[in-house]
Amino acid sequence: MSDKKRVHFRAAFYNTEQGSGVGIERYEPGKPVKITYIASVYFDEGLSSREAVKFIMSHVEKLIGEDEEAMIRLQRRYNLPNWNKVLIRKVENPVRLTEAYNLANDALQRKSTITEEI
């Protein structure tokens, strides 16, 4: 990673036989943490973990500017190479992913996708 402005994300996903839900939130670290974007994304087919993480990386990459790079926190480290401006890190405290998991679960319950700048 370089000296570009770092943008922070947390993400989670649920895979079921009925489909997959992905939750992504962009946040500004601090006390309190400020959420600036949410995505609750539904797929009517089940995604593999690898497919879900690739989707997350691709989605996040579209949200950052040329002068920015992304740090995504996930439940665990996945054996995928880091993309040009996107880095994945394992979250130390899984409780911090609660809202991302809620967004993923909401997508499954709703069977639709919602994204919002906050």
A tleap script that builds the chain and sets N, CA, C and O, in Angstrom:
source leaprc.protein.ff14SB
mol = sequence {
  NMET SER ASP LYS LYS ARG VAL HIE PHE ARG
  ALA ALA PHE TYR ASN THR GLU GLN GLY SER
  GLY VAL GLY ILE GLU ARG TYR GLU PRO GLY
  LYS PRO VAL LYS ILE THR TYR ILE ALA SER
  VAL TYR PHE ASP GLU GLY LEU SER SER ARG
  GLU ALA VAL LYS PHE ILE MET SER HIE VAL
  GLU LYS LEU ILE GLY GLU ASP GLU GLU ALA
  MET ILE ARG LEU GLN ARG ARG TYR ASN LEU
  PRO ASN TRP ASN LYS VAL LEU ILE ARG LYS
  VAL GLU ASN PRO VAL ARG LEU THR GLU ALA
  TYR ASN LEU ALA ASN ASP ALA LEU GLN ARG
  LYS SER THR ILE THR GLU GLU CILE
}
set mol.1.N position { 0.851 -1.169 0.000 }
set mol.1.CA position { 0.000 0.000 0.000 }
set mol.1.C position { 0.899 1.235 0.000 }
set mol.1.O position { 2.058 1.180 0.410 }
set mol.2.N position { 0.349 2.326 -0.459 }
set mol.2.CA position { 1.141 3.527 -0.648 }
set mol.2.C position { 0.731 4.607 0.340 }
set mol.2.O position { 0.093 4.330 1.356 }
set mol.3.N position { 1.104 5.835 0.029 }
set mol.3.CA position { 0.756 6.963 0.881 }
set mol.3.C position { -0.570 7.605 0.471 }
set mol.3.O position { -0.857 8.735 0.867 }
set mol.4.N position { -1.375 6.901 -0.313 }
set mol.4.CA position { -2.693 7.393 -0.697 }
set mol.4.C position { -3.611 7.406 0.527 }
set mol.4.O position { -3.356 6.727 1.522 }
set mol.5.N position { -4.674 8.186 0.429 }
set mol.5.CA position { -5.655 8.236 1.512 }
set mol.5.C position { -6.307 6.869 1.663 }
set mol.5.O position { -6.789 6.294 0.687 }
set mol.6.N position { -6.321 6.355 2.874 }
set mol.6.CA position { -6.914 5.042 3.130 }
set mol.6.C position { -8.392 5.187 3.487 }
set mol.6.O position { -8.766 5.996 4.335 }
set mol.7.N position { -9.224 4.382 2.817 }
set mol.7.CA position { -10.662 4.344 3.067 }
set mol.7.C position { -10.967 2.990 3.699 }
set mol.7.O position { -10.527 1.954 3.201 }
set mol.8.N position { -11.713 3.001 4.788 }
set mol.8.CA position { -11.955 1.787 5.572 }
set mol.8.C position { -13.332 1.199 5.285 }
set mol.8.O position { -14.326 1.914 5.160 }
set mol.9.N position { -13.357 -0.135 5.185 }
set mol.9.CA position { -14.598 -0.873 4.941 }
set mol.9.C position { -14.643 -2.086 5.866 }
set mol.9.O position { -13.612 -2.615 6.281 }
set mol.10.N position { -15.866 -2.509 6.175 }
set mol.10.CA position { -16.100 -3.793 6.839 }
set mol.10.C position { -17.108 -4.530 5.978 }
set mol.10.O position { -18.025 -3.925 5.424 }
set mol.11.N position { -16.934 -5.839 5.867 }
set mol.11.CA position { -17.833 -6.608 5.002 }
set mol.11.C position { -18.055 -8.002 5.574 }
set mol.11.O position { -17.223 -8.546 6.300 }
set mol.12.N position { -19.208 -8.555 5.217 }
set mol.12.CA position { -19.567 -9.906 5.636 }
set mol.12.C position { -20.538 -10.480 4.616 }
set mol.12.O position { -21.129 -9.749 3.822 }
set mol.13.N position { -20.695 -11.809 4.649 }
set mol.13.CA position { -21.630 -12.443 3.718 }
set mol.13.C position { -22.194 -13.712 4.329 }
set mol.13.O position { -21.581 -14.355 5.181 }
set mol.14.N position { -23.388 -14.044 3.858 }
set mol.14.CA position { -24.039 -15.301 4.195 }
set mol.14.C position { -24.334 -16.032 2.892 }
set mol.14.O position { -24.824 -15.433 1.935 }
set mol.15.N position { -24.037 -17.307 2.860 }
set mol.15.CA position { -24.366 -18.146 1.711 }
set mol.15.C position { -25.357 -19.210 2.154 }
set mol.15.O position { -25.125 -19.915 3.136 }
set mol.16.N position { -26.470 -19.323 1.420 }
set mol.16.CA position { -27.466 -20.348 1.703 }
set mol.16.C position { -27.840 -21.017 0.388 }
set mol.16.O position { -27.411 -20.587 -0.683 }
set mol.17.N position { -28.630 -22.055 0.476 }
set mol.17.CA position { -29.117 -22.709 -0.738 }
set mol.17.C position { -30.089 -21.814 -1.497 }
set mol.17.O position { -30.262 -21.967 -2.706 }
set mol.18.N position { -30.723 -20.883 -0.795 }
set mol.18.CA position { -31.694 -19.998 -1.436 }
set mol.18.C position { -31.051 -18.743 -2.040 }
set mol.18.O position { -31.715 -18.004 -2.767 }
set mol.19.N position { -29.795 -18.501 -1.753 }
set mol.19.CA position { -29.123 -17.315 -2.277 }
set mol.19.C position { -28.012 -16.865 -1.353 }
set mol.19.O position { -27.654 -17.548 -0.394 }
set mol.20.N position { -27.481 -15.708 -1.664 }
set mol.20.CA position { -26.396 -15.135 -0.864 }
set mol.20.C position { -26.697 -13.675 -0.560 }
set mol.20.O position { -27.315 -12.966 -1.354 }
set mol.21.N position { -26.246 -13.253 0.600 }
set mol.21.CA position { -26.360 -11.850 0.989 }
set mol.21.C position { -24.987 -11.322 1.345 }
set mol.21.O position { -24.207 -11.993 2.021 }
set mol.22.N position { -24.694 -10.110 0.883 }
set mol.22.CA position { -23.418 -9.462 1.174 }
set mol.22.C position { -23.709 -8.125 1.838 }
set mol.22.O position { -24.560 -7.367 1.373 }
set mol.23.N position { -23.008 -7.841 2.915 }
set mol.23.CA position { -23.125 -6.561 3.601 }
set mol.23.C position { -21.793 -5.841 3.584 }
set mol.23.O position { -20.762 -6.424 3.918 }
set mol.24.N position { -21.812 -4.579 3.197 }
set mol.24.CA position { -20.590 -3.767 3.140 }
set mol.24.C position { -20.891 -2.426 3.788 }
set mol.24.O position { -21.934 -1.825 3.532 }
set mol.25.N position { -19.985 -1.965 4.620 }
set mol.25.CA position { -20.106 -0.614 5.144 }
set mol.25.C position { -18.763 0.098 5.055 }
set mol.25.O position { -17.717 -0.467 5.375 }
set mol.26.N position { -18.816 1.356 4.610 }
set mol.26.CA position { -17.631 2.217 4.599 }
set mol.26.C position { -17.714 3.060 5.869 }
set mol.26.O position { -18.782 3.559 6.223 }
set mol.27.N position { -16.596 3.213 6.542 }
set mol.27.CA position { -16.630 3.944 7.800 }
set mol.27.C position { -15.380 4.782 7.984 }
set mol.27.O position { -14.336 4.540 7.377 }
set mol.28.N position { -15.525 5.768 8.837 }
set mol.28.CA position { -14.397 6.588 9.260 }
set mol.28.C position { -14.067 6.172 10.681 }
set mol.28.O position { -14.907 6.290 11.574 }
set mol.29.N position { -12.844 5.684 10.903 }
set mol.29.CA position { -12.478 5.234 12.247 }
set mol.29.C position { -12.531 6.395 13.247 }
set mol.29.O position { -12.416 7.561 12.868 }
set mol.30.N position { -12.700 6.073 14.468 }
set mol.30.CA position { -12.727 7.070 15.533 }
set mol.30.C position { -13.738 6.672 16.580 }
set mol.30.O position { -14.323 5.590 16.529 }
set mol.31.N position { -13.931 7.546 17.510 }
set mol.31.CA position { -14.907 7.306 18.565 }
set mol.31.C position { -15.866 8.460 18.563 }
set mol.31.O position { -15.488 9.556 18.976 }
set mol.32.N position { -17.086 8.273 18.122 }
set mol.32.CA position { -17.637 7.035 17.574 }
set mol.32.C position { -17.258 6.850 16.109 }
set mol.32.O position { -16.872 7.796 15.423 }
set mol.33.N position { -17.377 5.612 15.652 }
set mol.33.CA position { -17.151 5.300 14.245 }
set mol.33.C position { -18.275 5.945 13.443 }
set mol.33.O position { -19.437 5.884 13.843 }
set mol.34.N position { -17.937 6.563 12.315 }
set mol.34.CA position { -18.937 7.204 11.466 }
set mol.34.C position { -19.128 6.372 10.201 }
set mol.34.O position { -18.187 6.197 9.428 }
set mol.35.N position { -20.350 5.856 9.983 }
set mol.35.CA position { -20.675 5.080 8.786 }
set mol.35.C position { -21.029 6.062 7.670 }
set mol.35.O position { -21.846 6.961 7.869 }
set mol.36.N position { -20.409 5.890 6.487 }
set mol.36.CA position { -20.645 6.824 5.385 }
set mol.36.C position { -21.274 6.165 4.155 }
set mol.36.O position { -21.667 6.859 3.217 }
set mol.37.N position { -21.370 4.836 4.151 }
set mol.37.CA position { -21.959 4.122 3.020 }
set mol.37.C position { -22.344 2.733 3.483 }
set mol.37.O position { -21.627 2.106 4.263 }
set mol.38.N position { -23.498 2.247 2.992 }
set mol.38.CA position { -23.880 0.854 3.250 }
set mol.38.C position { -24.338 0.203 1.954 }
set mol.38.O position { -24.888 0.855 1.066 }
set mol.39.N position { -24.096 -1.088 1.870 }
set mol.39.CA position { -24.608 -1.906 0.767 }
set mol.39.C position { -25.131 -3.201 1.369 }
set mol.39.O position { -24.462 -3.849 2.174 }
set mol.40.N position { -26.338 -3.561 0.964 }
set mol.40.CA position { -26.980 -4.805 1.365 }
set mol.40.C position { -27.369 -5.479 0.054 }
set mol.40.O position { -28.388 -5.140 -0.547 }
set mol.41.N position { -26.555 -6.434 -0.385 }
set mol.41.CA position { -26.631 -6.946 -1.758 }
set mol.41.C position { -27.128 -8.390 -1.755 }
set mol.41.O position { -26.641 -9.237 -1.006 }
set mol.42.N position { -28.111 -8.641 -2.616 }
set mol.42.CA position { -28.716 -9.974 -2.723 }
set mol.42.C position { -28.325 -10.646 -4.032 }
set mol.42.O position { -28.314 -10.016 -5.090 }
set mol.43.N position { -28.007 -11.929 -3.946 }
set mol.43.CA position { -27.770 -12.787 -5.114 }
set mol.43.C position { -28.736 -13.953 -5.007 }
set mol.43.O position { -28.809 -14.603 -3.964 }
set mol.44.N position { -29.481 -14.225 -6.077 }
set mol.44.CA position { -30.455 -15.315 -5.994 }
set mol.44.C position { -29.806 -16.690 -6.122 }
set mol.44.O position { -30.471 -17.704 -5.914 }
set mol.45.N position { -28.532 -16.739 -6.457 }
set mol.45.CA position { -27.803 -18.006 -6.446 }
set mol.45.C position { -26.785 -17.964 -5.305 }
set mol.45.O position { -26.319 -16.894 -4.912 }
set mol.46.N position { -26.454 -19.128 -4.791 }
set mol.46.CA position { -25.455 -19.197 -3.743 }
set mol.46.C position { -24.066 -18.919 -4.308 }
set mol.46.O position { -23.686 -19.473 -5.340 }
set mol.47.N position { -23.317 -18.064 -3.631 }
set mol.47.CA position { -21.943 -17.770 -4.031 }
set mol.47.C position { -20.985 -18.582 -3.172 }
set mol.47.O position { -21.268 -18.850 -2.005 }
set mol.48.N position { -19.869 -18.968 -3.739 }
set mol.48.CA position { -18.815 -19.548 -2.917 }
set mol.48.C position { -18.186 -18.417 -2.101 }
set mol.48.O position { -18.372 -17.242 -2.419 }
set mol.49.N position { -17.457 -18.765 -1.071 }
set mol.49.CA position { -16.770 -17.739 -0.278 }
set mol.49.C position { -15.837 -16.922 -1.156 }
set mol.49.O position { -15.761 -15.700 -1.028 }
set mol.50.N position { -15.133 -17.599 -2.040 }
set mol.50.CA position { -14.201 -16.915 -2.945 }
set mol.50.C position { -14.943 -15.926 -3.854 }
set mol.50.O position { -14.480 -14.804 -4.060 }
set mol.51.N position { -16.086 -16.343 -4.393 }
set mol.51.CA position { -16.884 -15.451 -5.249 }
set mol.51.C position { -17.397 -14.252 -4.461 }
set mol.51.O position { -17.396 -13.129 -4.965 }
set mol.52.N position { -17.835 -14.486 -3.227 }
set mol.52.CA position { -18.347 -13.393 -2.399 }
set mol.52.C position { -17.247 -12.376 -2.105 }
set mol.52.O position { -17.481 -11.170 -2.187 }
set mol.53.N position { -16.056 -12.851 -1.764 }
set mol.53.CA position { -14.949 -11.944 -1.459 }
set mol.53.C position { -14.516 -11.192 -2.716 }
set mol.53.O position { -14.207 -10.003 -2.645 }
set mol.54.N position { -14.491 -11.859 -3.847 }
set mol.54.CA position { -14.155 -11.165 -5.099 }
set mol.54.C position { -15.188 -10.080 -5.409 }
set mol.54.O position { -14.831 -8.990 -5.856 }
set mol.55.N position { -16.477 -10.382 -5.171 }
set mol.55.CA position { -17.502 -9.364 -5.377 }
set mol.55.C position { -17.264 -8.169 -4.451 }
set mol.55.O position { -17.327 -7.019 -4.887 }
set mol.56.N position { -16.993 -8.443 -3.177 }
set mol.56.CA position { -16.741 -7.367 -2.207 }
set mol.56.C position { -15.582 -6.494 -2.674 }
set mol.56.O position { -15.675 -5.267 -2.658 }
set mol.57.N position { -14.497 -7.128 -3.086 }
set mol.57.CA position { -13.323 -6.365 -3.533 }
set mol.57.C position { -13.663 -5.513 -4.751 }
set mol.57.O position { -13.263 -4.351 -4.828 }
set mol.58.N position { -14.385 -6.075 -5.685 }
set mol.58.CA position { -14.760 -5.351 -6.898 }
set mol.58.C position { -15.690 -4.184 -6.572 }
set mol.58.O position { -15.520 -3.084 -7.098 }
set mol.59.N position { -16.664 -4.424 -5.712 }
set mol.59.CA position { -17.614 -3.386 -5.329 }
set mol.59.C position { -16.889 -2.226 -4.641 }
set mol.59.O position { -17.133 -1.059 -4.945 }
set mol.60.N position { -16.005 -2.562 -3.722 }
set mol.60.CA position { -15.259 -1.543 -2.984 }
set mol.60.C position { -14.349 -0.751 -3.925 }
set mol.60.O position { -14.230 0.468 -3.803 }
set mol.61.N position { -13.717 -1.442 -4.849 }
set mol.61.CA position { -12.811 -0.760 -5.771 }
set mol.61.C position { -13.543 0.326 -6.565 }
set mol.61.O position { -12.957 1.358 -6.892 }
set mol.62.N position { -14.817 0.094 -6.873 }
set mol.62.CA position { -15.613 1.086 -7.610 }
set mol.62.C position { -15.959 2.303 -6.754 }
set mol.62.O position { -16.323 3.353 -7.285 }
set mol.63.N position { -15.850 2.168 -5.446 }
set mol.63.CA position { -16.237 3.248 -4.534 }
set mol.63.C position { -15.090 4.189 -4.176 }
set mol.63.O position { -15.320 5.250 -3.595 }
set mol.64.N position { -13.872 3.818 -4.512 }
set mol.64.CA position { -12.743 4.651 -4.111 }
set mol.64.C position { -12.206 5.445 -5.294 }
set mol.64.O position { -12.303 5.023 -6.446 }
set mol.65.N position { -11.644 6.588 -4.984 }
set mol.65.CA position { -11.106 7.473 -6.001 }
set mol.65.C position { -9.684 7.113 -6.390 }
set mol.65.O position { -9.065 6.226 -5.803 }
set mol.66.N position { -9.186 7.808 -7.377 }
set mol.66.CA position { -7.823 7.573 -7.870 }
set mol.66.C position { -6.770 7.815 -6.792 }
set mol.66.O position { -5.727 7.161 -6.783 }
set mol.67.N position { -7.040 8.753 -5.884 }
set mol.67.CA position { -6.080 9.115 -4.845 }
set mol.67.C position { -6.320 8.358 -3.539 }
set mol.67.O position { -5.803 8.739 -2.488 }
set mol.68.N position { -7.111 7.283 -3.614 }
set mol.68.CA position { -7.464 6.518 -2.423 }
set mol.68.C position { -7.115 5.046 -2.575 }
set mol.68.O position { -6.934 4.538 -3.682 }
set mol.69.N position { -7.025 4.372 -1.426 }
set mol.69.CA position { -6.873 2.920 -1.386 }
set mol.69.C position { -7.787 2.391 -0.289 }
set mol.69.O position { -8.093 3.103 0.668 }
set mol.70.N position { -8.220 1.151 -0.428 }
set mol.70.CA position { -9.209 0.589 0.497 }
set mol.70.C position { -8.607 -0.481 1.391 }
set mol.70.O position { -7.784 -1.288 0.960 }
set mol.71.N position { -9.036 -0.470 2.643 }
set mol.71.CA position { -8.727 -1.519 3.609 }
set mol.71.C position { -10.050 -2.149 3.996 }
set mol.71.O position { -10.905 -1.490 4.588 }
set mol.72.N position { -10.228 -3.437 3.662 }
set mol.72.CA position { -11.471 -4.148 3.972 }
set mol.72.C position { -11.216 -5.103 5.135 }
set mol.72.O position { -10.285 -5.908 5.096 }
set mol.73.N position { -12.040 -5.006 6.154 }
set mol.73.CA position { -11.976 -5.928 7.289 }
set mol.73.C position { -13.025 -7.018 7.085 }
set mol.73.O position { -14.200 -6.728 6.860 }
set mol.74.N position { -12.583 -8.281 7.165 }
set mol.74.CA position { -13.456 -9.446 7.035 }
set mol.74.C position { -13.268 -10.355 8.235 }
set mol.74.O position { -12.335 -10.175 9.018 }
set mol.75.N position { -14.163 -11.345 8.383 }
set mol.75.CA position { -14.101 -12.290 9.497 }
set mol.75.C position { -12.791 -13.070 9.525 }
set mol.75.O position { -12.249 -13.350 10.595 }
set mol.76.N position { -12.291 -13.414 8.355 }
set mol.76.CA position { -11.033 -14.161 8.293 }
set mol.76.C position { -10.257 -13.738 7.062 }
set mol.76.O position { -10.792 -13.068 6.179 }
set mol.77.N position { -9.026 -14.120 7.009 }
set mol.77.CA position { -8.162 -13.814 5.868 }
set mol.77.C position { -8.428 -14.842 4.784 }
set mol.77.O position { -8.431 -16.043 5.057 }
set mol.78.N position { -8.649 -14.396 3.576 }
set mol.78.CA position { -8.904 -15.291 2.455 }
set mol.78.C position { -7.652 -15.372 1.594 }
set mol.78.O position { -6.909 -14.399 1.465 }
set mol.79.N position { -7.430 -16.531 1.015 }
set mol.79.CA position { -6.241 -16.753 0.203 }
set mol.79.C position { -6.458 -16.185 -1.202 }
set mol.79.O position { -6.511 -16.920 -2.187 }
set mol.80.N position { -6.580 -14.880 -1.264 }
set mol.80.CA position { -6.725 -14.170 -2.531 }
set mol.80.C position { -5.659 -13.084 -2.581 }
set mol.80.O position { -5.326 -12.491 -1.555 }
set mol.81.N position { -5.137 -12.828 -3.740 }
set mol.81.CA position { -4.149 -11.747 -3.817 }
set mol.81.C position { -4.824 -10.403 -3.598 }
set mol.81.O position { -5.992 -10.227 -3.945 }
set mol.82.N position { -4.092 -9.453 -3.024 }
set mol.82.CA position { -4.608 -8.099 -2.891 }
set mol.82.C position { -4.692 -7.478 -4.268 }
set mol.82.O position { -3.836 -7.710 -5.121 }
set mol.83.N position { -5.720 -6.697 -4.477 }
set mol.83.CA position { -5.878 -6.012 -5.752 }
set mol.83.C position { -5.087 -4.730 -5.701 }
set mol.83.O position { -4.550 -4.351 -4.660 }
set mol.84.N position { -5.022 -4.072 -6.829 }
set mol.84.CA position { -4.226 -2.868 -6.974 }
set mol.84.C position { -4.381 -1.894 -5.811 }
set mol.84.O position { -3.391 -1.491 -5.201 }
set mol.85.N position { -5.612 -1.517 -5.505 }
set mol.85.CA position { -5.844 -0.523 -4.467 }
set mol.85.C position { -6.723 -1.048 -3.339 }
set mol.85.O position { -7.286 -0.263 -2.575 }
set mol.86.N position { -6.848 -2.378 -3.225 }
set mol.86.CA position { -7.734 -2.976 -2.232 }
set mol.86.C position { -6.955 -4.023 -1.431 }
set mol.86.O position { -6.362 -4.941 -1.998 }
set mol.87.N position { -6.968 -3.873 -0.123 }
set mol.87.CA position { -6.269 -4.782 0.780 }
set mol.87.C position { -7.277 -5.390 1.744 }
set mol.87.O position { -8.150 -4.688 2.253 }
set mol.88.N position { -7.164 -6.685 1.997 }
set mol.88.CA position { -8.058 -7.366 2.936 }
set mol.88.C position { -7.280 -7.685 4.213 }
set mol.88.O position { -6.141 -8.150 4.174 }
set mol.89.N position { -7.926 -7.422 5.332 }
set mol.89.CA position { -7.364 -7.757 6.632 }
set mol.89.C position { -8.416 -8.472 7.472 }
set mol.89.O position { -9.612 -8.209 7.342 }
set mol.90.N position { -7.962 -9.370 8.325 }
set mol.90.CA position { -8.856 -10.064 9.256 }
set mol.90.C position { -9.191 -9.111 10.396 }
set mol.90.O position { -8.306 -8.464 10.955 }
set mol.91.N position { -10.463 -9.029 10.733 }
set mol.91.CA position { -10.879 -8.198 11.854 }
set mol.91.C position { -10.496 -8.918 13.147 }
set mol.91.O position { -10.683 -10.128 13.274 }
set mol.92.N position { -9.967 -8.173 14.084 }
set mol.92.CA position { -9.519 -8.782 15.346 }
set mol.92.C position { -10.697 -9.138 16.256 }
set mol.92.O position { -10.656 -10.138 16.973 }
set mol.93.N position { -11.735 -8.320 16.221 }
set mol.93.CA position { -12.893 -8.546 17.066 }
set mol.93.C position { -14.118 -8.715 16.161 }
set mol.93.O position { -14.612 -7.731 15.610 }
set mol.94.N position { -14.619 -9.954 16.000 }
set mol.94.CA position { -15.738 -10.204 15.091 }
set mol.94.C position { -16.999 -9.386 15.405 }
set mol.94.O position { -17.833 -9.193 14.521 }
set mol.95.N position { -17.152 -8.909 16.629 }
set mol.95.CA position { -18.308 -8.090 16.985 }
set mol.95.C position { -18.347 -6.832 16.114 }
set mol.95.O position { -19.426 -6.295 15.863 }
set mol.96.N position { -17.213 -6.365 15.660 }
set mol.96.CA position { -17.156 -5.168 14.824 }
set mol.96.C position { -17.810 -5.387 13.458 }
set mol.96.O position { -18.086 -4.426 12.739 }
set mol.97.N position { -18.054 -6.640 13.104 }
set mol.97.CA position { -18.705 -6.943 11.831 }
set mol.97.C position { -20.218 -7.139 11.966 }
set mol.97.O position { -20.884 -7.504 10.997 }
set mol.98.N position { -20.754 -6.903 13.141 }
set mol.98.CA position { -22.172 -7.158 13.398 }
set mol.98.C position { -23.065 -6.458 12.388 }
set mol.98.O position { -23.967 -7.086 11.834 }
set mol.99.N position { -22.841 -5.191 12.136 }
set mol.99.CA position { -23.708 -4.456 11.203 }
set mol.99.C position { -23.539 -4.962 9.772 }
set mol.99.O position { -24.514 -5.006 9.022 }
set mol.100.N position { -22.327 -5.345 9.378 }
set mol.100.CA position { -22.119 -5.904 8.034 }
set mol.100.C position { -22.882 -7.227 7.899 }
set mol.100.O position { -23.501 -7.483 6.867 }
set mol.101.N position { -22.838 -8.062 8.937 }
set mol.101.CA position { -23.621 -9.303 8.904 }
set mol.101.C position { -25.119 -9.011 8.870 }
set mol.101.O position { -25.866 -9.708 8.184 }
set mol.102.N position { -25.565 -7.989 9.602 }
set mol.102.CA position { -26.978 -7.614 9.572 }
set mol.102.C position { -27.395 -7.183 8.172 }
set mol.102.O position { -28.481 -7.539 7.715 }
set mol.103.N position { -26.544 -6.419 7.483 }
set mol.103.CA position { -26.842 -5.994 6.112 }
set mol.103.C position { -26.938 -7.205 5.176 }
set mol.103.O position { -27.817 -7.260 4.316 }
set mol.104.N position { -26.030 -8.172 5.347 }
set mol.104.CA position { -26.068 -9.389 4.517 }
set mol.104.C position { -27.347 -10.180 4.780 }
set mol.104.O position { -28.000 -10.645 3.846 }
set mol.105.N position { -27.696 -10.329 6.048 }
set mol.105.CA position { -28.918 -11.057 6.410 }
set mol.105.C position { -30.159 -10.327 5.902 }
set mol.105.O position { -31.094 -10.963 5.416 }
set mol.106.N position { -30.176 -9.007 6.010 }
set mol.106.CA position { -31.315 -8.230 5.505 }
set mol.106.C position { -31.510 -8.450 4.011 }
set mol.106.O position { -32.646 -8.572 3.553 }
set mol.107.N position { -30.424 -8.502 3.242 }
set mol.107.CA position { -30.527 -8.737 1.797 }
set mol.107.C position { -31.187 -10.085 1.527 }
set mol.107.O position { -32.031 -10.199 0.638 }
set mol.108.N position { -30.803 -11.107 2.294 }
set mol.108.CA position { -31.413 -12.433 2.127 }
set mol.108.C position { -32.897 -12.410 2.471 }
set mol.108.O position { -33.703 -13.026 1.774 }
set mol.109.N position { -33.262 -11.717 3.523 }
set mol.109.CA position { -34.665 -11.655 3.936 }
set mol.109.C position { -35.509 -10.873 2.921 }
set mol.109.O position { -36.638 -11.254 2.611 }
set mol.110.N position { -34.945 -9.786 2.418 }
set mol.110.CA position { -35.644 -8.893 1.495 }
set mol.110.C position { -35.671 -9.423 0.076 }
set mol.110.O position { -36.603 -9.162 -0.684 }
set mol.111.N position { -34.611 -10.187 -0.277 }
set mol.111.CA position { -34.399 -10.683 -1.640 }
set mol.111.C position { -34.253 -9.518 -2.630 }
set mol.111.O position { -34.756 -9.566 -3.753 }
set mol.112.N position { -33.555 -8.479 -2.182 }
set mol.112.CA position { -33.273 -7.327 -3.057 }
set mol.112.C position { -32.014 -6.630 -2.555 }
set mol.112.O position { -31.490 -6.944 -1.486 }
set mol.113.N position { -31.545 -5.679 -3.353 }
set mol.113.CA position { -30.305 -4.968 -3.060 }
set mol.113.C position { -30.601 -3.507 -2.731 }
set mol.113.O position { -31.428 -2.865 -3.379 }
set mol.114.N position { -29.915 -3.001 -1.722 }
set mol.114.CA position { -30.010 -1.593 -1.346 }
set mol.114.C position { -28.588 -1.069 -1.146 }
set mol.114.O position { -27.769 -1.716 -0.494 }
set mol.115.N position { -28.301 0.099 -1.707 }
set mol.115.CA position { -27.045 0.792 -1.407 }
set mol.115.C position { -27.394 2.230 -1.039 }
set mol.115.O position { -28.360 2.792 -1.556 }
set mol.116.N position { -26.608 2.823 -0.147 }
set mol.116.CA position { -26.920 4.188 0.286 }
set mol.116.C position { -25.672 4.905 0.770 }
set mol.116.O position { -24.907 4.375 1.575 }
set mol.117.N position { -25.478 6.124 0.264 }
set mol.117.CA position { -24.483 7.041 0.803 }
set mol.117.C position { -25.116 7.703 2.014 }
set mol.117.O position { -26.266 8.138 1.954 }
set mol.118.N position { -24.382 7.783 3.103 }
set mol.118.CA position { -24.927 8.370 4.331 }
set mol.118.C position { -24.185 9.670 4.632 }
set mol.118.O position { -24.482 10.334 5.625 }
savepdb mol mol.pdb
quit
